[in-house]
Amino acid sequence: MSEHHAHTEGHEEHAGLSKGKIWQVFGILLMITVIEFIIALWVLPNHYMSHAVGNFVYIALTLVKAFYIVAYFMHLKYEKLGFQLSLTLSLIFIIYFIVLMLIEGGFLNIHMMNH
């Protein structure tokens, strides 16, 4: 019985998110989504912001939303730092390799069209 208690002792801090914290994260995600809709439906069509800046803002807001979802609803925030870093670095390398493949594929496409 003491082994079970020792095992769960480290997880007491996140045994469950409180309702208040869940609603807080929901509110943050809702506000980010509202900002995205305002940009998409009002700011960009009225040319208050260029599409290049709009794309950058969308990517930044999407990354913030992804952080909140992964951190709180997938409980990564409560994991050990080593596990967090291993997941984060793996994701960065995967995205890096995808971008490299897209660039290389685009170059090969242009090169093949010219010859």
QUILINBEL-V455105 format. One record per backbone hydrogen bond with DSSP energy under -1.0 kcal/mol. NH is the residue of the N-H (numbers start at 1). CO is the residue of the C=O. If there is no record, write none. Layout:
nh=NH co=CO
nh=NH co=CO
This chain:
nh=5 co=1
nh=6 co=2
nh=7 co=3
nh=8 co=4
nh=12 co=9
nh=15 co=12
nh=22 co=18
nh=23 co=19
nh=24 co=20
nh=25 co=21
nh=26 co=22
nh=27 co=23
nh=28 co=24
nh=29 co=25
nh=30 co=26
nh=31 co=27
nh=32 co=28
nh=33 co=29
nh=34 co=30
nh=35 co=31
nh=36 co=32
nh=37 co=33
nh=38 co=34
nh=39 co=35
nh=40 co=36
nh=41 co=37
nh=42 co=38
nh=43 co=38
nh=44 co=39
nh=46 co=42
nh=47 co=44
nh=48 co=43
nh=54 co=50
nh=55 co=51
nh=56 co=52
nh=57 co=53
nh=58 co=54
nh=59 co=55
nh=60 co=56
nh=61 co=57
nh=62 co=58
nh=63 co=59
nh=64 co=60
nh=65 co=61
nh=66 co=62
nh=67 co=63
nh=68 co=64
nh=69 co=65
nh=70 co=66
nh=71 co=67
nh=72 co=68
nh=73 co=69
nh=74 co=69
nh=76 co=70
nh=77 co=71
nh=79 co=76
nh=84 co=80
nh=85 co=81
nh=86 co=82
nh=87 co=83
nh=88 co=84
nh=89 co=85
nh=90 co=86
nh=91 co=87
nh=92 co=88
nh=93 co=89
nh=94 co=90
nh=95 co=91
nh=96 co=92
nh=97 co=93
nh=98 co=94
nh=99 co=95
nh=100 co=96
nh=101 co=97
nh=102 co=98
nh=103 co=99
nh=104 co=100
nh=105 co=101
nh=106 co=102
nh=107 co=103
nh=108 co=104
nh=109 co=105
nh=110 co=106
nh=111 co=107
nh=112 co=108
nh=113 co=109
nh=114 co=110
